[in-house]
């Protein structure tokens, strides 16, 4: 059977759908009176950076050079360390609005980046079930 990556469950109540690019939080305190819902949308570059880090940066360090190549050069964009820093900073700020740690994607000085949050589960679907 062929399984495709659908998205990720982050913590207990944050869901990320790769195809739609939506990151949303849906949580409840156990009663119907208190539901919390929040959603984020990303620019194309920010979305690609987030997906790449979720795929490859959960357990391993991802270098700055790798991100500049995979996110910028491979998409025919002009790479620069300043632009990477800007997009990464903006991404971390957006993630904070849903309650994730301020350094969800951590900088490893002089070495690269890694996701500093361990409660992430990849979600898959069986490709034959999609019409």
N, C-alpha and C positions, 0 to 999 in steps of 0.2 A: 504494500500500500504506500502511496505517495503522500507524505504530509508536508504542508506548507506552513511557514511561520505566519501567524495571524497578528500577533501583538504580544503584549506583556502585561502581567499583573504586577503592580508595584505596591508593596505593602499589602494591606488587607482590602483596600477600597479604591485604588487608583488603577484605571485601565487605559491601555494605549493600543489603539488600532492603527496598524501601519498603513493600510490602503487609504483610509480616510484622513490620516494624519491627526486624528483627534486624541487628546489626552483628557480624560475626565475622571472626576472623583465623585463617587456616589456612596454616601455613608449614612448610617442610621444609628441612633443610640438605643435601638430596640423598641421604640414606640413609634406609632404612626404620626405623632405630632412633631417629631424632630428629624426631618430628612435634610441632608446637605447635598447639594449638587453643584459642581463647578466644572467648567470645561475650558480647554486652551486650544488654540490653533497656532500653527507655526508658519514662518516664512519657509520657502523651499530649502534654503541653505540650512536653516536652523533645524528643520525636520530631518534632513539627511544626516546632519551631525548627531542628532539625538538617536536616530535609528542605528547609525554606525556604532555609537558608544554602547547602546544597549546590546547589540549583537557581539561586539568584540571587546568591550572595555569593562565587562562585569567582573572578570577574573584576571584579566591581563592588562598590562600597561599598553596604551596606544600612543605612539610618538607623534609629535607635532608634524614631522615630515609626512608621516602616513596620512594624517588628517588633511593636510594641505593637498596631497596628491589625490586621495579618494573623494574628498568633498568638493574641492575647488578645481584642480586640473582636469580630473576625469569628466567634469561637467562643463568644461571649457570656460571656467571662470578664472579671474586673476587671483592667484593665491598670495596671501601676505600674513605674517604672524600677527599684525595688528588686527586684521579682519577676523582671524580665528579667535583672538582674545575677545573681540567685541561680540561676536556671535555666541561664544561660550558664556560670557558674562550675562548677556541677555537671556540665554537659555536657562541658566541657573536662577536668575531672578524670576522668570516665568514659573519655573518649577516650585519655587518658594510659595507662590500664591496658592498652590494646591496643598501646601503643608509639607512639602519635601524639604530636607535639610538644605541650608544655604550653599553648601558645597556638594551637591548631589554628584556633580562631575568634579573631581578633585584634580588640582594641578600637582604633579610630582616634579618639583623644581629641577629643571635641567634635564628631565627625563621623559615627560609626556603627561598623560592623563589617564585616570581610572575612575570608574564609578565607585563612589564611597558609600553606597547603600547596598546592603546584602540581600534584602527581601524582594528579589525580582524573579519572577517565574515566566519563562517563555510560554506562549500559548500557540497551539498548532491546530489546524483543521485537516481533515482528510480531503485531498483534492478531488476525489471522485464524488464527494457529496455536494460540491458546488455546481450549480447548473450553468 
